[in-house]
């Protein structure tokens, strides 16, 4: 949800389907996200973060490093390597 908050024009794709319900009743739950194969949060056409296959192998756009650092400080993720 934090990635959606930092986005000017949030777009969420789950298994290549656009998700527009960002509420607790929508698909953006830990269970639903962990069960999907493709997940991406974009700011317009720019990818902020996402994964393919499993959320333990997530990527975050280097331009959103401040966002990534914040998430790591919260204990939500661990940054394991530099941008590639």
N, C-alpha and C positions, 0 to 999 in steps of 0.2 A: 504494500500500500504506500510505503514511503516513496518508491519510484514513481508512482502515479502522482503523488503530491508535488514532486519536484519537476514534473513535466508541465510544459505550457499547453500541449495538445496531446494528452495521453491516449494511446491506443494499445490494447492488450490483445494478443493473439494466443489462443490455446489450440494446439493441433490445427493451426492455420485458419481458425474461425475467430472472427472479431468478437470480443466480449465487451459489452457496453454497461452491464450491471456491476458496479464496483461495491455494492452493498454486501452486508453479511449474508443475505439470502441468495446471492449470486454464486457463480462458479469459482470465485477467487478465494477458495478456502485451502488450507494446507492439504487436506485430503485430495481435493480435485487437482491441485497443482502437482502434487507428487505422483498422481496417476497418469498425467498427460505425458506425451512424448516430446512435443515441441511447445515451447513457451517463450514468449518475448513481450517485453514492455517497450514501447517506442514513444518518443516525443515527436509527433508528426511522423516523418519518414525516417528518423534517426533512432537506431536501436540504443536503448539505455542498458538493458540487461536481458538475459535469457538463458535457455539451455536446450540441448537436444539430447534425448534419451533419459537423462536423470538430473534432478535439481542439485545433486552433490557436485556436479561438474558445470557450474554456472559461469558465464562470462559477463563482464561489465565493461561498457565503453570507457576507455581511458579519459574521455572528456567529462565523465561523471565520477572522477576519482574522489572528490569530496563526499559524494553520496556513498561510495563504496567504503571509504574510511569511517563514515558515520555508522554504517551497517555493521562494520567489524567491531567498532567500539561498543555497540549495543549487544554484541554476542550473537548476531544473526547469521554471520558468515565469517570465514577466515580467508584472507587474501593469501594465495599460495604462490603467485608469480607475477612477473611484470606483464604488461600488455604485449600482445604479439600481433 
